Amino acid sequence: MTRLLDVENLTLQFKTDEGLITAIDDVSFSLDAGEVMGLVGESGSGKSVTAKSIMLLNPSNAVYGPDSKITLHLDDGPIDVMALAKGKTKDMRVIRGGAISMIFQEPMASFAPAISIGNQMVEQLQIHTDMNAKQATELSIEMLDRVGISDPSSRFKQYAFELSGGMRQRAMIAMALSTKPKLLIADAGY
């Protein structure tokens, strides 16, 4: 199999008023293309923080250990994810929503409340693919249908608060899958 991801010596602490709090301490794992991996632990053990670290989505008070290394292996060659942290936000597009997509525990917090689900899906497709608005709209509606959302053309025009929790979760899955990521992270929380 082809290597997809290497996480080596990942250590992450958060700056707090009480000092540095360690959330992840020296975690290492590898993932090959097509492989499924589960990260299991108690509530508060660092599963979500580890998942967010792969995409550098932890808050600004996060401090990565100096030996932490995350390498994403793509067709064009390896990407040093930690080096992207020091770069421009535009550089993050390679990993955030491009090569990697994430399904978050709480989709209501992940969707922008003032933008329809469909517009958010179309926007991310236009950022990460060469699709025009019409193509992105068609694919978005198709993806909503594929994840079991009834009347996807109507749901496409709705806002996150207008959908049930289960529908929001399915819309998030549709959005995550629509860019055909190399790596899909599902932060289940159960």
Contact map, one row per residue, 1 for C-alpha under 8 A:
1110000000000000000000000000000110000000000000000000000000000000000000000000000000000000000000000000000000000000000000000000000000000000000000000000000000000000000000000000000000000000000000
1111000000000000000000000000000110000000000000000000000000000000000000000000000000000000000000000000000000000000000000000000000000000000000000000000000000000000000000000000000000000000000000
1111110000000000000000000000011110000000000000000000000000000000000000001000000000000000000000000000000000000000000000000000000000000000000000000000000000000000000000000000000000000000000000
0111110000000000000000000000011110000000000000000000000000000000000000011100000000000000000000000000000000000000000000000000000000000000000000000000000000000000000000000000000000000110000000
0011111000000000000000000000011100000000000000000000000000000000000001111000000000000000000000000000000000000000000000000000000000000000000000000000000000000000000000000000000000000000000000
0011111100000000000000000001111000000000000000000000000000000000000011110000000000000000000000000000000000000000000000000000000000000000000000000000000000000000000000000000000000000000000000
0000111111000000000000000011110000000000000000000000000000000000000111100000000000000000000000000000000000000000000000000000000000000000000000000000000000000000000000000000000000000000000000
0000011111000000000000000111100000000000000000000000000000000000001111000000000000000000000000000000000000000000000000000000000000000000000000000000000000000000000000000000000000000000000000
0000001111100000000000001111000000000000000000000000000000000000001110000000000000000000000000000000000000000000000000000000000000000000000000000000000000000000000000000000000000000000000000
0000001111110000000000011111000000000000000000000000000000000001101111000000000000000000000000000000000000000000000000000000000000000000000000000000000000000000000000000000000000000000000000
0000000011111000000001111110000000000000000000000000000000000001101100000000000000000000000000000000000000000000000000000000000000000000000000000000000000000000000000000000000000000000000000
0000000001111100000001111000000000000000000000000000000000000111100000000000000000000000000000000000000000000000000000000000000000000000000000000000000000000000000000000000000000000000000000
0000000000111110000111110000000000000000000000000000000000000111100000000000000000000000000000000000000000000000000000000000000000000000000000000000000000000000000000000000000000000000000000
0000000000011111000111100000000000000000000000000000000000001110000000000000000000000000000000000000000000000000000000000000000000000000000000000000000000000000000000000000000000000000000000
0000000000001111101110000000000000000000000000000000000000001110000000000000000000000000000000000000000000000000000000000000000000000000000000000000000000000000000000000000000000000000000000
0000000000000111111110000000000000000000000000000000000000001000000000000000000000000000000000000000000000000000000000000000000000000000000000000000000000000000000000000000000000000000000000
0000000000000011111000000000000000000000000000000000000000000000000000000000000000000000000000000000000000000000000000000000000000000000000000000000000000000000000000000000000000000000000000
0000000000000001111100000000000000000000000000000000000000000000000000000000000000000000000000000000000000000000000000000000000000000000000000000000000000000000000000000000000000000000000000
0000000000000011111110000000000000000000000000000000000000000000000000000000000000000000000000000000000000000000000000000000000000000000000000000000000000000000000000000000000000000000000000
0000000000001111011111000000000000000000000000000000000000000000000000000000000000000000000000000000000000000000000000000000000000000000000000000000000000000000000000000000000000000000000000
0000000000001111001111100000000000000000000000000000000000000000000000000000000000000000000000000000000000000000000000000000000000000000000000000000000000000000000000000000000000000000000000
0000000000111100000111111000000000000000000000000000000000000000000000000000000000000000000000000000000000000000000000000000000000000000000000000000000000000000000000000000000000000000000000
0000000000111100000011111000000000000000000011001000000000000000000000000000000000000000000000000000000000000000000000000000000000000000000000000000000000000000000000000000000000000000000000
0000000001111000000001111110000000000000000001001100000000000000000000000000000000000000000000000000000000000000000000000000000000000000000000000000000000000000000000000000000000000000000000
0000000011110000000001111110000000000000000000000000000000000000000000000000000000000000000000000000000000000000000000000000000000000000000000000000000000000000000000000000000000000000000000
0000000111100000000000011111000000000000000000000000000000000000000100000000000000000000000000000000000000000000000000000000000000000000000000000000000000000000000000000000000000000000000000
0000001111100000000000011111100000000000000000000000000000000000000000000000000000000000000000000000000000000000000000000000000000000000000000000000000000000000000000000000000000000000000000
0000011111000000000000000111110000000000000000000000000000000000000000000000000000000000000000000000000000000000000000000000000000000000000000000000000000000000000000000000000000000000000000
0000011100000000000000000011111000000000000000000000000000000000000000000000000000000000000000000000000000000000000000000000000000000000000000000000000000000000000000000000000000000000000000
0011111000000000000000000001111100000000000000000000000000000000000000000000000000000000000000000000000000000000000000000000000000000000000000000000000000000000000000000000000000000000000000
0011110000000000000000000000111110111000000000000000000000000000000000000000000000000000000000000000000000000000000000000000000000000000000000000000000000000000000000000000000000000000000000
1111100000000000000000000000011111100000000000000000000000000000000000000000000000000000000000000000000000000000000000000000000000000000000000000000000000000000000000000000000000000000000000
1111000000000000000000000000001111100000000000000000000000000000000000000000000000000000000000000000000000000000000000000000000000000000000000000000000000000000000000000000000000000100000000
0000000000000000000000000000000111110000000000000000000000000000000000000000000000000000000000000000000000000000000000000000000000000000000000000000000000000000000000000000000000000000000000
0000000000000000000000000000001111111000000000000000000000000000000000000000000000000000000000000000000000000000000000000000000000000000000000000000000000000000000000000000000000000000000000
0000000000000000000000000000001001111100000000000000000000000000000000000000000000000000000000000000000000000000000000000000000000000000000000000000000000000000000000000000000000000000000000
0000000000000000000000000000001000111110000000000000000000000000000000000000000000000000000000000000000000000000000000000000000000000000000000000000000000000000000000000000000000000000000000
0000000000000000000000000000000000011111000000000000000000000000000000000000000000000000000000000000000000000000000000000000000000000000000000000000000000000000000000000000000000000000000000
0000000000000000000000000000000000001111100000100000000000000000000000000000000000000000000000000000000000000000000000000000000000000000000000000000000000000000000000000000000000000000000000
0000000000000000000000000000000000000111110000100000000000000000000000000000000000000000000000000000000000000000000000000000000000000000000000000000000000000000000000000000000000000000000000
0000000000000000000000000000000000000011111011100000000000000000000000000000000000000000000000000000000000000000000000000000000000000000000000000000000000000000000000000000000000000000000000
0000000000000000000000000000000000000001111110000000000000000000000000000000000000000000000000000000000000000000000000000000000000000000000000000000000000000000000000000000000000000000000000
0000000000000000000000000000000000000000111111000000000000000000000000000000000000000000000000000000000000000000000000000000000000000000000000000000000000000000000000000000000000000000000000
0000000000000000000000000000000000000000011111100000000000000000000000000000000000000000000000000000000000000000000000000000000000000000000000000000000000000000000000000000000000000000000000
0000000000000000000000100000000000000000111111100000000000000000000000000000000000000000000000000000000000000000000000000000000000000000000000000000000000000000000000000000000000000000000000
0000000000000000000000110000000000000000101111111100000000000000000000000000000000000000000000000000000000000000000000000000000000000000000000000000000000000000000000000000000000000000000000
0000000000000000000000000000000000000011100111111110000000000000000000000000000000000000000000000000000000000000000000000000000000000000000000000000000000000000000000000000000000000000001000
0000000000000000000000000000000000000000000001111111000000000000000000000000000000000000000000000000000000000000000000000000000000000000000000000000000000000000000000000000000000000000001010
0000000000000000000000110000000000000000000001111111100001000000000000000000000000000000000000000000000000000000000000000000000000000000000000000000000000000000000000000000000000000000000000
0000000000000000000000010000000000000000000001111111110000000000000000000000000000000000000000000000000000000000000000000000000000000000000000000000000000000000000000000000000000000000000000
0000000000000000000000000000000000000000000000111111111000000000000000000000000000000000000000000000000000000000000000000000000000000000000000000000000000000000000000000000000000000000101000
0000000000000000000000000000000000000000000000011111111111000000000000000000000000000000000000000000000000000000000000000000000000000000000000000000000000000000000000000000000000000000000000
0000000000000000000000000000000000000000000000001111111111000000000000000000000000000000000000000000000000000000000000000000000000000000000000000000000000000000000000000000000000000000000000
0000000000000000000000000000000000000000000000000111111110000000000001000000000010000000000000000000000000000000000000000000000000000000000000000000000000000000000000000000000000000000000000
0000000000000000000000000000000000000000000000000011111110000000000000000000000010000000000000110001000000000000000000000000000000000000000000000000000000000000000000000000000000000000000000
0000000000000000000000000000000000000000000000000001111111000000000000000000000011001000000000000000000000000000000000000000000000000000000000000000000000000000000000000000000000000000000000
0000000000000000000000000000000000000000000000000001111111100000000000000000000000000000000000000000000000000000000000000000000000000000000000000000000000000000000000000000000000000000000000
0000000000000000000000000000000000000000000000001001100111110100000000000000000000000000000000000000000000000000000000000000000000000000000000000000000000000000000000000000000000000000000000
0000000000000000000000000000000000000000000000000000000011111100000000000000000000000000000000000000000000000000000000000000000000000000000000000000000000000000000000000000000000000000000000
0000000000000000000000000000000000000000000000000000000001111100000000000000000000000000000000000000000000000000000000000000000000000000000000000000000000000000000000000000000000000000000000
0000000000000111000000000000000000000000000000000000000000111110000000000000000000000000000000000000000000000000000000000000000000000000000000000000000000000000000000000000000000000000000000
0000000000011110000000000000000000000000000000000000000001111111000000000000000000000000000000000000000000000000000000000000000000000000000000000000000000000000000000000000000000000000000000
0000000000011110000000000000000000000000000000000000000000001111100000000000000000000000000000000000000000000000000000000000000000000000000000000000000000000000000000000000000000000000000000
0000000001111000000000000000000000000000000000000000000000000111110100000000000000000000000000000000000000000000000000000000000000000000000000000000000000000000000000000000000000000000000000
0000000001111000000000000000000000000000000000000000000000000011111100000000000000000000000000000000000000000000000000000000000000000000000000000000000000000000000000000000000000000000000000
0000000000000000000000000000000000000000000000000000000000000001111100000000000000000000000000000000000000000000000000000000000000000000000000000000000000000000000000000000000000000000000000
0000000111100000000000000000000000000000000000000000000000000000111110000000000000000000000000000000000000000000000000000000000000000000000000000000000000000000000000000000000000000000000000
0000001111100000000000000100000000000000000000000000000000000001111111000000000001000000000000000000000000000000000000000000000000000000000000000000000000000000000000000000000000000000000000
0000011111000000000000000000000000000000000000000000000000000000001111100000000111000000000000000000000000000000000000000000000000000000000000000000000000000000000000000000000000000000000000
0000111101000000000000000000000000000000000000000000010000000000000111110000000111000000000000000000000000000000000000000000000000000000000000000000000000000000000000000000000000000000000000
0000111000000000000000000000000000000000000000000000000000000000000011111000011110000000000000000000000000000000000000000000000000000000000000000000000000000000000000000000000000000000000000
0001110000000000000000000000000000000000000000000000000000000000000001111100011110000000000000000000000000000000000000000000000000000000000000000000000000000000000000000000000000000000000000
0011100000000000000000000000000000000000000000000000000000000000000000111110111000000000000000000000000000000000000000000000000000000000000000000000000000000000000000000000000000000000000000
0001000000000000000000000000000000000000000000000000000000000000000000011111111000000000000000000000000000000000000000000000000000000000000000000000000000000000000000000000000000000000000000
0000000000000000000000000000000000000000000000000000000000000000000000001111100000000000000000000000000000000000000000000000000000000000000000000000000000000000000000000000000000000000000000
0000000000000000000000000000000000000000000000000000000000000000000000000111110000000000000000000000000000000000000000000000000000000000000000000000000000000000000000000000000000000000000000
0000000000000000000000000000000000000000000000000000000000000000000000001111111000000000000000000000000000000000000000000000000000000000000000000000000000000000000000000000000000000000000000
0000000000000000000000000000000000000000000000000000000000000000000000111101111100000000000000000000000000000000000000000000000000000000000000000000000000000000000000000000000000000000000000
0000000000000000000000000000000000000000000000000000000000000000000000111100111110000000000000000000000000000000000000000000000000000000000000000000000000000000000000000000000000000000000000
0000000000000000000000000000000000000000000000000000000000000000000011110000011111110000000000000000000000000000000000000000000000000000000000000000000000000000000000000000000000000000000000
0000000000000000000000000000000000000000000000000000011100000000000011110000001111111000000000000000000000000000000000000000000000000000000000000000000000000000000000000000000000000000000000
0000000000000000000000000000000000000000000000000000000100000000000111000000000111111100000000000000000000000000000000000000000000000000000000000000000000000000000000000000000000000000000000
0000000000000000000000000000000000000000000000000000000000000000000000000000000111111110000000000000000000000000000000000000000000000000000000000000000000000000000000000000000000000000000000
0000000000000000000000000000000000000000000000000000000000000000000000000000000111111111001100000000000000000000000000000000000000000000000000000000000000000000000000000000000000000000000000
0000000000000000000000000000000000000000000000000000000100000000000000000000000011111111000000000000000000000000000000000000000000000000000000000000000000000000000000000000000000000000000000
0000000000000000000000000000000000000000000000000000000000000000000000000000000001111111000000000000000000000000000000000000000000000000000000000000000000000000000000000000000000000000000000
0000000000000000000000000000000000000000000000000000000000000000000000000000000000111111101000000000000000000000000000000000000000000000000000000000000000000000000000000000000000000000000000
0000000000000000000000000000000000000000000000000000000000000000000000000000000000011111111100000000000000000000000000000000000000000000000000000000000000000000000000000000000000000000000000
0000000000000000000000000000000000000000000000000000000000000000000000000000000000000011111110000000000000000000000000000000000000000000000000000000000000000000000000000000000000000000000000
0000000000000000000000000000000000000000000000000000000000000000000000000000000000000001111110000000000000000000000000000000000000000000000000000000000000000000000000000000000000000000000000
0000000000000000000000000000000000000000000000000000000000000000000000000000000000010011111111000000000000000000000000000000000000000000000000000000000000000000000000000000000000000000000000
0000000000000000000000000000000000000000000000000000000000000000000000000000000000010001111111110000000000000000000000000000000000000000000000000000000000000000000000000000000000000000000000
0000000000000000000000000000000000000000000000000000000000000000000000000000000000000000111111111100000000000000000000000000000100000000000000000000000000000000000000000000000000000000000000
0000000000000000000000000000000000000000000000000000000000000000000000000000000000000000001111111110000000000000000000000000000000000000000000000000000000000000000000000000000000000000000000
0000000000000000000000000000000000000000000000000000001000000000000000000000000000000000000111111111100000000000000000000000000000000000000000000000000000000000000000000000000000000000000000
0000000000000000000000000000000000000000000000000000001000000000000000000000000000000000000111111111100000000000000000000000000000000000000000000000000000000000000000000000000000000000000000
0000000000000000000000000000000000000000000000000000000000000000000000000000000000000000000011111111110000000000000000000001000100000000000000000000000000000000000000000000000100101000000000
0000000000000000000000000000000000000000000000000000000000000000000000000000000000000000000011111111100000000000000000000000000100000000000000000000000000000000000000000000000000111000000000
0000000000000000000000000000000000000000000000000000000000000000000000000000000000000000000001111111100000000000000000000000000000000000000000000000000000000000000000000000000000011110000000
0000000000000000000000000000000000000000000000000000001000000000000000000000000000000000000000111111110000000000000000000000000000000000000000000000000000000000000000000000000000001111100000
0000000000000000000000000000000000000000000000000000000000000000000000000000000000000000000000111111111000000000000000000000000000000000000000000000000000000000000000000000000110001011100000
0000000000000000000000000000000000000000000000000000000000000000000000000000000000000000000000001001111100000000000000000000000000000000000000000000000000000000000000000000000100000001111000
0000000000000000000000000000000000000000000000000000000000000000000000000000000000000000000000000000111110100000000000000000000000000000000000000000000000000000000000000001100100000001111100
0000000000000000000000000000000000000000000000000000000000000000000000000000000000000000000000000000011111100100000000000000000000000000000000000000000000000000000000000001000000000000011100
0000000000000000000000000000000000000000000000000000000000000000000000000000000000000000000000000000001111100000000000000000000000000000000000000000000000000000000000000000000000000000011110
0000000000000000000000000000000000000000000000000000000000000000000000000000000000000000000000000000000111111100000000000000000000000000000000000000000000000000000000001000000000000000000000
0000000000000000000000000000000000000000000000000000000000000000000000000000000000000000000000000000001111111110000000000000000000000000000000000000000000000000000010011001000000000000000000
0000000000000000000000000000000000000000000000000000000000000000000000000000000000000000000000000000000001111110100000000000000000000000000000000000000000000001100010010000000000000000000000
0000000000000000000000000000000000000000000000000000000000000000000000000000000000000000000000000000000001111111000000000000000000000000000000000000000000000000000000000000000000000000000000
0000000000000000000000000000000000000000000000000000000000000000000000000000000000000000000000000000000101111111000000000000000000000000000000000000000000000000000000000000000000000000000000
0000000000000000000000000000000000000000000000000000000000000000000000000000000000000000000000000000000000111111100010010000000000000000000000000000000000000001000000000000000000000000000000
0000000000000000000000000000000000000000000000000000000000000000000000000000000000000000000000000000000000001111111100010000000000000000000000000000000000000001000000000000000000000000000000
0000000000000000000000000000000000000000000000000000000000000000000000000000000000000000000000000000000000010011111100000000000000000000000000000000000000000011100000000000000000000000000000
0000000000000000000000000000000000000000000000000000000000000000000000000000000000000000000000000000000000000001111100000000000000000000000000000000000000000010000000000000000000000000000000
0000000000000000000000000000000000000000000000000000000000000000000000000000000000000000000000000000000000000001111110110000000000000000000000000000000000000010000000000000000000000000000000
0000000000000000000000000000000000000000000000000000000000000000000000000000000000000000000000000000000000000001111111110000000000000000000000000000000000011111000000000000000000000000000000
0000000000000000000000000000000000000000000000000000000000000000000000000000000000000000000000000000000000000010001111111000000000000000000000000000000000111111000000000010000000000000000000
0000000000000000000000000000000000000000000000000000000000000000000000000000000000000000000000000000000000000000000111111100000000000000100110000000000000111100000000000000000000000000000000
0000000000000000000000000000000000000000000000000000000000000000000000000000000000000000000000000000000000000000001111111110000000000000000000000000000000011000000000000000000000000000000000
0000000000000000000000000000000000000000000000000000000000000000000000000000000000000000000000000000000000000011001111111111000000000000000000000000000000000000000000000000000000000000000000
0000000000000000000000000000000000000000000000000000000000000000000000000000000000000000000000000000000000000000000011111111100000000001100100000000000000000000000000000000001000000000000000
0000000000000000000000000000000000000000000000000000000000000000000000000000000000000000000000000000000000000000000001111111110000001001100100000000000000000000000000000000000000000000000000
0000000000000000000000000000000000000000000000000000000000000000000000000000000000000000000000000000000000000000000000111111111000000000000000000000000000000000000000000000000000000000000000
0000000000000000000000000000000000000000000000000000000000000000000000000000000000000000000000001000000000000000000000011111111100000000000000000000000000000000000000000000000000000000000000
0000000000000000000000000000000000000000000000000000000000000000000000000000000000000000000000000000000000000000000000001111111111100001000000000000000000000000000000000000000001100000000000
0000000000000000000000000000000000000000000000000000000000000000000000000000000000000000000000000000000000000000000000000111111111111001000000000000000000000000000000000000000000000000000000
0000000000000000000000000000000000000000000000000000000000000000000000000000000000000000000000000000000000000000000000000011111111000000000000000000000000000000000000000000000000000000000000
0000000000000000000000000000000000000000000000000000000000000000000000000000000000000000000010001100000000000000000000000001111111000000000000000000000000000000000000000000000000100000000000
0000000000000000000000000000000000000000000000000000000000000000000000000000000000000000000000000000000000000000000000000000111111100000000000000000000000000000000000000000000000100000000000
0000000000000000000000000000000000000000000000000000000000000000000000000000000000000000000000000000000000000000000000000000111111110000000000000000000000000000000000000000000000000000000000
0000000000000000000000000000000000000000000000000000000000000000000000000000000000000000000000000000000000000000000000000000110011111111000000000000000000000000000000000000000000000000000000
0000000000000000000000000000000000000000000000000000000000000000000000000000000000000000000000000000000000000000000000000000010001111111000000000000000000000000000000000000000000000000000000
0000000000000000000000000000000000000000000000000000000000000000000000000000000000000000000000000000000000000000000000000100010000111111100000000000000000000000000000000000000000000000000000
0000000000000000000000000000000000000000000000000000000000000000000000000000000000000000000000000000000000000000000000000000000000111111110000000000000000000000000000000000000000000000000000
0000000000000000000000000000000000000000000000000000000000000000000000000000000000000000000000000000000000000000000000000000000000111111111000000000000000000000000000000000000000000000000000
0000000000000000000000000000000000000000000000000000000000000000000000000000000000000000000000000000000000000000000000001100110000111111111100000000000000000000000000000000000000000000000000
0000000000000000000000000000000000000000000000000000000000000000000000000000000000000000000000000000000000000000000001001100000000001111111110000000000000000000000000000000000000000000000000
0000000000000000000000000000000000000000000000000000000000000000000000000000000000000000000000000000000000000000000000000000000000000111111111000000000000000000000000000000000000000000000000
0000000000000000000000000000000000000000000000000000000000000000000000000000000000000000000000000000000000000000000000000000000000000011111111100000000000000000000000000000000001000000000000
0000000000000000000000000000000000000000000000000000000000000000000000000000000000000000000000000000000000000000000001001100000000000001111111110000000000010000000000000000011001000000000000
0000000000000000000000000000000000000000000000000000000000000000000000000000000000000000000000000000000000000000000001000000000000000000111111111000000110010000000000000000000000000000000000
0000000000000000000000000000000000000000000000000000000000000000000000000000000000000000000000000000000000000000000000000000000000000000011111111100000100000000000000000000000000000000000000
0000000000000000000000000000000000000000000000000000000000000000000000000000000000000000000000000000000000000000000000000000000000000000001111111110000000000000000000000000011011000000000000
0000000000000000000000000000000000000000000000000000000000000000000000000000000000000000000000000000000000000000000000000000000000000000000111111111100100010000000000000110010000000000000000
0000000000000000000000000000000000000000000000000000000000000000000000000000000000000000000000000000000000000000000000000000000000000000000011111111111100000000000000000000000000000000000000
0000000000000000000000000000000000000000000000000000000000000000000000000000000000000000000000000000000000000000000000000000000000000000000001111111100000000000000000000000010000000000000000
0000000000000000000000000000000000000000000000000000000000000000000000000000000000000000000000000000000000000000000000000000000000000000000000111111100000000000000000000110110000000000000000
0000000000000000000000000000000000000000000000000000000000000000000000000000000000000000000000000000000000000000000000000000000000000000000000011111110000000000000000000100000000000000000000
0000000000000000000000000000000000000000000000000000000000000000000000000000000000000000000000000000000000000000000000000000000000000000000000011111111100100000000000100110000000000000000000
0000000000000000000000000000000000000000000000000000000000000000000000000000000000000000000000000000000000000000000000000000000000000000000000001001111100100000000000000000000000000000000000
0000000000000000000000000000000000000000000000000000000000000000000000000000000000000000000000000000000000000000000000000000000000000000000000001000111111100000000000000000000000000000000000
0000000000000000000000000000000000000000000000000000000000000000000000000000000000000000000000000000000000000000000000000000000000000000000011011000111111110000000000000000000000000000000000
0000000000000000000000000000000000000000000000000000000000000000000000000000000000000000000000000000000000000000000000000000000000000000000010000000001111111000000000000000000000000000000000
0000000000000000000000000000000000000000000000000000000000000000000000000000000000000000000000000000000000000000000000000000000000000000000000000000001111111100000000000000000000000000000000
0000000000000000000000000000000000000000000000000000000000000000000000000000000000000000000000000000000000000000000011000000000000000000000000000000111111111100001000000000000000000000000000
0000000000000000000000000000000000000000000000000000000000000000000000000000000000000000000000000000000000000000000111100000000000000000000110010000000111111100000000000000000000000000000000
0000000000000000000000000000000000000000000000000000000000000000000000000000000000000000000000000000000000000000000111100000000000000000000000000000000011111110000000000000000000000000000000
0000000000000000000000000000000000000000000000000000000000000000000000000000000000000000000000000000000000000000000111000000000000000000000000000000000001111111011000000000000000000000000000
0000000000000000000000000000000000000000000000000000000000000000000000000000000000000000000000000000000000000000111110000000000000000000000000000000000000001111111000000000000000000000000000
0000000000000000000000000000000000000000000000000000000000000000000000000000000000000000000000000000000000010011100110000000000000000000000000000000000000000111111000010000000000000000000000
0000000000000000000000000000000000000000000000000000000000000000000000000000000000000000000000000000000000010000100000000000000000000000000000000000000000000011111100000000000000000000000000
0000000000000000000000000000000000000000000000000000000000000000000000000000000000000000000000000000000000000000000000000000000000000000000000000000000000000111111100000000000000000000000000
0000000000000000000000000000000000000000000000000000000000000000000000000000000000000000000000000000000000000000000000000000000000000000000000000000000000100111111111110000000000000000000000
0000000000000000000000000000000000000000000000000000000000000000000000000000000000000000000000000000000000000000000000000000000000000000000000000000000000000000111111110000000000000000000000
0000000000000000000000000000000000000000000000000000000000000000000000000000000000000000000000000000000000110000000000000000000000000000000000000000000000000000001111111000000000000000000000
0000000000000000000000000000000000000000000000000000000000000000000000000000000000000000000000000000000000000000000000000000000000000000000000000000000000000000001111111100000000000000000000
0000000000000000000000000000000000000000000000000000000000000000000000000000000000000000000000000000000000000000000000000000000000000000000000000000100000000000001111111110000000000000000000
0000000000000000000000000000000000000000000000000000000000000000000000000000000000000000000000000000000000110000000000000000000000000000000000000000000000000001001111111111000000000000000000
0000000000000000000000000000000000000000000000000000000000000000000000000000000000000000000000000000000001100000000000000000000000000000000000000000000000000000000011111111100000000000000000
0000000000000000000000000000000000000000000000000000000000000000000000000000000000000000000000000000000000000000000000000000000000000000000000010011100000000000000001111111110000000000000000
0000000000000000000000000000000000000000000000000000000000000000000000000000000000000000000000000000000000000000000010000000000000000000000000010010100000000000000000111111111000000000000000
0000000000000000000000000000000000000000000000000000000000000000000000000000000000000000000000000000001100100000000000000000000000000000000000000000000000000000000000011111111100000000000000
0000000000000000000000000000000000000000000000000000000000000000000000000000000000000000000000000000001000000000000000000000000000000000000000000010000000000000000000001111111110000000000000
0000000000000000000000000000000000000000000000000000000000000000000000000000000000000000000000000000000000000000000000000000000000000000000100110110000000000000000000000111111111000000000000
0000000000000000000000000000000000000000000000000000000000000000000000000000000000000000000000000000000000000000000000001000000000000000000100100000000000000000000000000011111111100000000000
0000000000000000000000000000000000000000000000000000000000000000000000000000000000000000000000001000111000000000000000000000000000000000000000000000000000000000000000000001111111111001000000
0000000000000000000000000000000000000000000000000000000000000000000000000000000000000000000000000000100000000000000000000000000000000000000000100000000000000000000000000000111111111001000000
0000000000000000000000000000000000000000000000000000000000000000000000000000000000000000000000000000000000000000000000000000100000000000001100100000000000000000000000000000011111111000000000
0000000000000000000000000000000000000000000000000000000000000000000000000000000000000000000000001100000000000000000000000000100110000000000000000000000000000000000000000000001111111000000000
0000000000000000000000000000000000000000000000000000000000000000000000000000000000000000000000000110000000000000000000000000000000000000000000000000000000000000000000000000000111111100000000
0000000000000000000000000000000000000000000000000000000000000000000000000000000000000000000000001111100000000000000000000000000000000000000000000000000000000000000000000000000111111111000000
0001000000000000000000000000000010000000000000000000000000000000000000000000000000000000000000000011000000000000000000000000000000000000000000000000000000000000000000000000000000011111000000
0001000000000000000000000000000000000000000000000000000000000000000000000000000000000000000000000011100000000000000000000000000000000000000000000000000000000000000000000000000000001111100000
0000000000000000000000000000000000000000000000000000000000000000000000000000000000000000000000000001111000000000000000000000000000000000000000000000000000000000000000000000000110001111110000
0000000000000000000000000000000000000000000000000010000000000000000000000000000000000000000000000001111000000000000000000000000000000000000000000000000000000000000000000000000000000011111000
0000000000000000000000000000000000000000000000000000000000000000000000000000000000000000000000000000011110000000000000000000000000000000000000000000000000000000000000000000000000000001111100
0000000000000000000000000000000000000000000000110010000000000000000000000000000000000000000000000000011110000000000000000000000000000000000000000000000000000000000000000000000000000000111110
0000000000000000000000000000000000000000000000000000000000000000000000000000000000000000000000000000001110000000000000000000000000000000000000000000000000000000000000000000000000000000011111
0000000000000000000000000000000000000000000000010000000000000000000000000000000000000000000000000000000010000000000000000000000000000000000000000000000000000000000000000000000000000000001111
0000000000000000000000000000000000000000000000000000000000000000000000000000000000000000000000000000000000000000000000000000000000000000000000000000000000000000000000000000000000000000000111
